Amino acid sequence: MLQDKGAVLVGGVCRSEEKDGKDLGELAGIGAIGAHVTRDAASLLDTTNPDVVVMTIASYMTDVKEPILLCLRRGINVISVAEELAYSWHTSPVDTAEIDECARPMGFRSSLAAIRTPTGSRSFPHSWVWCTGRNV
């Protein structure tokens, strides 16, 4: 699907020392693709400048808040599967407000489930950013 849509994997973040520096494709069992994993998310984001980050690291706000902010502060769109983000205004209103405040000045629009960047804001003109919000 990635190749059909013209997307390119530029790297991944891992937690284990054993995976650090290995090819993402080899770890996924599809053969080398030239994108490596690292334990240093900030460095990866700075060197690859991705259009969107697909974040599948955790389910709860306490685990995803800082990684989401790390991306948003660099103007990078985020898709997250963290279940709590669907109702985080109720469960983690202070953290949600911080994410929302970080996202809004960059033109990201919020909704309860996901936000969409303005068309043409980056190379993926219809990228989705996972960031909870109130009413837009």
Residue pairs with C-beta under 8 A, 6 or more apart in sequence:
2 8
2 9
7 124
9 24
9 25
9 33
9 35
10 35
10 48
10 50
11 24
11 35
11 36
11 37
11 38
11 44
11 48
11 50
12 24
12 27
12 35
12 36
12 37
12 38
12 44
13 37
13 38
13 39
13 40
13 41
13 44
13 57
14 20
14 27
14 37
14 38
14 39
15 39
16 39
17 39
19 27
19 37
20 37
20 38
20 39
21 36
21 37
21 38
22 36
22 37
23 32
23 33
23 34
23 35
23 36
23 37
24 33
24 35
24 36
24 37
25 31
25 32
25 33
25 34
25 35
26 32
27 37
38 44
41 67
41 70
42 70
45 53
45 70
45 71
45 74
45 76
46 74
49 74
49 76
50 76
51 76
51 77
51 122
51 123
51 124
51 127
52 76
52 77
52 78
52 79
52 122
52 124
52 127
52 128
52 129
53 71
53 76
53 77
53 78
53 79
54 79
55 64
55 67
55 68
55 71
55 78
55 79
55 80
55 81
55 82
55 130
56 80
56 81
57 63
57 64
57 67
57 82
58 64
58 82
59 81
59 82
59 83
59 84
60 82
60 83
60 84
61 82
61 84
61 85
61 88
61 91
61 92
61 95
61 96
62 92
62 95
63 82
64 80
64 82
64 85
65 92
65 95
65 98
65 99
68 78
68 80
68 99
68 130
68 131
69 98
69 99
69 102
71 77
71 78
72 78
72 99
72 102
72 103
72 106
72 108
72 129
72 131
73 102
75 106
75 122
77 108
77 117
77 122
77 124
77 127
77 128
77 129
78 129
78 130
78 131
79 114
79 128
79 129
79 130
80 130
82 130
84 91
84 92
85 130
85 132
86 112
86 113
86 132
87 112
88 95
88 96
88 132
89 96
89 112
89 132
89 134
96 132
99 131
99 132
100 110
100 131
100 132
100 133
100 134
103 110
103 115
103 129
103 131
103 133
104 110
104 133
107 117
107 118
107 121
108 115
108 117
108 129
108 131
109 115
109 116
109 117
109 118
109 133
109 136
110 131
110 132
110 133
110 134
110 136
111 132
111 133
111 136
112 132
112 133
113 132
114 128
114 129
114 130
114 131
115 128
115 129
115 130
115 131
115 133
115 136
116 126
116 127
116 128
116 129
117 127
117 128
117 129
119 125
119 126
121 127
